[in-house]
C-alpha cells in the first residue's frame, strides 16, 4: 500500500508539475493580450500627461528654462519666490472664495431643483419642460457662456435695462468677483441637479412610507431619510466640484481676464500670465506644481471616499 501511494503521489506531482508551466504560459499570454489592448491608451497617457508633469516639476527647480538653452538649477528658490509674492496669495484667496461659494450654492440649487423635479405634485409634461430648462446651462460651452453673460451684463445689456441701472458688472472692482462667481454657479448647478435627481429616484419608497407611519413630517423625512441616503452622492459631487471649480480658467479668462486690477485673478489665470505674459516659465511651472499638490489632496480624498463607499 505504501508503494502504491508513493507511485500515485509521484504521478500526481508529475501531472501538477507538467500542468503548471502550461497554465503559466496561458496566463502570461492572456496578460500580454490585455496589456496589448491597453497599450495605445497607456502610451497616450504617458506622452500627454506623465511626461509633461515630470517636465513641469523639473522646471520648477530651475531658472531660465525653455527660452534659454542653459537652465540653471536653483532648488527651492522658485517656491520661495512664489510663496512670497502677494499676487499669489491674492489669487489663492480669490480661488477659495470662487470655489467655496460656487460649490456650496451648486449643492443647494442642485438639491432644490432635483427635489422639485422628483415631486409628484408636478405633472409629467411640466416636469419634462422644467428639466429641459434647468439643464440648459450645462449644454453651453465656456465660450458661449462667457459671450452670453458679457452681453447680458454690459452697461447697455438686458440686466441693466431690467434693473434700470448702468452698472459695470464685470469691470467694477467691488462686483467683478461676485459676478463671475454667479456666472459659474449658473453654469454648474445642473451637474448637481441631474446627479441628485438620480439619487432621489433611487431611494426606496418604503423608507419614506415607514417614516410617515412613524409620524415624521416632511422636514423630518428630509433630514432623516433623504439626506442620509444621498450622503455618498453629495460627498462625491462636492469633492469633484471642488477639483473642477478650483481649476476653472476659461470662464474667468473670457469674462474678466483676471481683472479689473486683479480682483478676479485666480490661480489658473495667475499661472497663465506668468507663462505667457511675463514669459517666466520657471515660476509658472512652480505655481502649476503648487496647484497640482492642492488638487492631489482633493483627489486623494475623493479616491478614499470612493473606496470606503465601495
Secondary structure, 3 states (H helix, E strand, C coil): CHHHHHHHHHHHHHHHHHHHHHHHHHHHHHHHHHHHHHHHHHHHHHHHHHHHHHHHHHHCCEECCCCCCCCEECCCHHHHHHHCCHHHHHHHHHHHHHHHHHHHHHHHHHHHHHHHHHCCCCCHHHHHHHHHHHHHHHHCCHHHHHHHHHHHCCCCCHHHHHHCCCCCCCCCCCCHHHHHHHHHHHHHHHHHHHHHHHHHHCCCHHHHHHHHHCCCCHHHHHHHHHHHHHHHHHHHHHHHHHHHHHCCCHHHHHHCCCCCCCCCCCHHHHHHHHHHCCCCHHHHHHHHHHHHHHHHHHHHHHHHHHHHHC
